[in-house]
Amino acid sequence: MSALLEIKNLHAFYGKSHVLHGIDLSIQAGEIVSLLGRNGAGRSTTVKATMGMVAATGTIRFKGKEILGLPTYRIARQGLGYVAESREIFPTLSVAQNLLLGAQAKSRWNADDMYRLFPRLQERQHVQAGVLSGGEQQMLALCRTLMGDPELIMIDEPTEGLAPQMVALVANFLQELVQRGVSVLLIEQKLAIALKISQRVYVMGHGQIVFEGSPQDLQADAAVRQEWLGV
């Protein structure tokens, strides 16, 4: 069975800086896959290259079709969603207006789904997004991307700076996404969350994949954890 997303020999560049050095990565339909590593390892660059936001060479196939070289908006329309670490909500628009901007005419998701998943957003639906808490803004960014009906959503550090209760809420949300037919590529610093909800994990270091396996494999490999994930 072919992968939903398949990346082969991906090299990426910021100007003359060679950041990614031959990344191979795949995600099957129905999976949560975590991409782990220290800051600067190349995780965010991998996702940005996949979305056409960074100069890159190699092969990126989504649903069997080559997407490397397409503009970002066309990649999104193929069914690939991206939630940036910076969240990038529209601060002067209301919660409801932010959700509307992400909506597709034919989607499995609507605003009522978002409000059911995150009741706090319903309470705040008429409030300007810029005054939301960090956790509320993260909820909104996730939900706005879902309104575009992606088959795969790539999420960069969704629990960064969130309180433990909110971290647990986001983790449960990601698991529900898979139950609703959305696959997930998760970039995450919190090892415990990634190991709990992922089917497979990749570890990056110096722009390369240095480990691929199950969460159990990573838990059993103290050397990899120490060298590439230890603080």
N, C-alpha and C positions, 0 to 999 in steps of 0.2 A: 504494500500500500504506500503510495507516494505521500510525502509529508505535506502538511498544510503550508508551512513556510520552510524553505530549504535555502540555506546560505552556504556558499562554497567559495573558498579562497578569497575572502573579502579583504581588500586593502582599502584603507581610508586615509585621507589627507586633509590637514588644515594648512593651506598654503603649501610651503615646502616641507612641513612637518609630517612625517609618515607615522600615523597613529595606530592603525590596525595592520597586523602582519599575517594575513592568511587565515581569517576566521572561518571555521566550519561549524554550523549550528543548524538544528532542525527542530520543528515543533509539529506534532501530530494533532489532528482534530481531537478536541476533548481533553487536552493536557493543560496543566499549569507547569510551566518550566521556569526555573529561577536562574538568573544570571548574576553571579556573585563575584566579589572582588573588592579590593581597596579602591578608594578614590584615585582617579587617574589611570586605572587599569584599562580603560577603553570601553566600559559597559555602555555608557550613554552614547558614545560615538557609534557603537554598533547599531543601536536603535535609530539614531539620527540618519545614519547611512542607509538603513533599510527604508526609511521614510523619504529618501531623496533630498535630505537636508545637508548632506556633507558629500564632497567629492569622493568617489569610490570606484574601484574596479573589482571584477570578480563576477559572481553569479548570485542573484537573489530571485528565487522563484516562489511565487505565492499562488496557491491553487494551480500549480503546474505551469504558470505563465511567468516569463521573465519581466521583472518590474524595475530592475536597475536601469537608471537613466530616465525613467519617467518623472514628470513633475510631481511634487508632493500631493497636490489636489487629486491627481489621477490615481495615485497609489491609495489614497484614502477611499476613493470611490470604488476601488476593487474590493473593499471590505477589511482594510487594515486600519485600526485605530491606534492613536498614540496620546498618552497623557504625560506631558513633560513634568520634570521635577519642579519647575517654576510655576506650574498649574495653568498660568496664562488665561485666567478668566478675564471677563470684561468688567472692570471694577465699577463703572458708572451705570451699568445695566442691572436690572433686578435679577434675582435667582431665576424666575420664570422666563425672563427674556434671554438669559444665557442658555437655558435648556432649549428654547425655541430655535436659537441660532444653530444648534447642533442637530436639529431634527431632520430626518428624511421622510419623504411622503409615504414610502412603504417600509415600515420598520417593525420589528418585534417588540419595540420598546416605546412607551409614551411617558408623558410627564407624571401620570398617575402611578406608573411603575416605579419611577424614581422616588416619588413621595412615599410610596409604601416601603421601599427599601431603606430610605433615609427620612423618617418623619420630621426630623429637624429642618430639612429643606422645605417641607410644606409649610411649617410654621413661619419660615423666613422667605417665602416665595416672592413677596413684594418688596423685600429689602434689597438695597444696592449690594452687589456681591463684594465690593471693596471693604465693607464693614464687617463681613463675616469673620469668624475665628479661622485659624489655620486649618483646623479639622473640618470645618464646614466648607471652606474653599476647596479642600481636597475632595470631599464628597461631590461638590458641584462639578469639579473638573472631570471626575470619573463618570458622572451621570451625563454630562454634556457629550462626552465622547460616545457613550453607549447609545445616545439618541440617534447617532449616525448609523446604527445597526451594523457594527463591525463583526466579522467572524473571528478575528484575532485582535486582541487589545494588548498593546505594549505599554507598560506602566513603569515609570522611572521614580523610584524611591517614594512610594505612596504613603509610607508611615513616618517619613522624616519629620521630626519635631512634634509628633502627635502624642497625646496622653495615652497610657496603657489601655484604657477603655476604648478609645477611638481606634487604636491599633487592632484590637480584637474585632471591632466592627468592620474595619476594612478587610481583614483576613476572611471573615465570614462572607462578606460581599463578594470577594473574588471566587470563593468556592461556589457561591450561588450562580455566578456567571457561567461557570462550566456546566452546571446543571441545566442552564438555559441555552446551551449550545455555543458559548463563546470561549475560545481558547485564550490563554493568558501567557505572555512573556513578562515576568516580573523581575525588575532590577531592584535589589533590596540589600540593605546593610544588616538588617536584623536577621541573623542566621536562624534563630529559633522559629521565626515566622516562615521563612523560606522552606526550612526542612519539614515543617508541619504540613504545609498545604501543597507542596510540589510533588509531581510524579518523577521529575528528573531535574538535575541541577548541572549547570556549567560554572566553572570558576575561571576567571580571567586574570592574567597578570602580564604587564608590559605589552599590551595589545595582542595577546595570543590566548587561546584556550589552553589552560594547563590541567584541567580536570573535567571529565564528563562521567556522570553516573547517577545512581539513585541517591536519595537522601541518606539511606542506610550506608551506602558505600562511602559517602563523604564523612559521615559520623565515625566510621571505622578507620578513616585515614587521617591520623593525627598529624602526620608530616605535611600533608597538603594544607590542612587547616592552619597549622602554625606558620608555614612559609608564605601563604598567599592570603590568609584571612585574619591572622592574628594582628592585634594592634601593638 
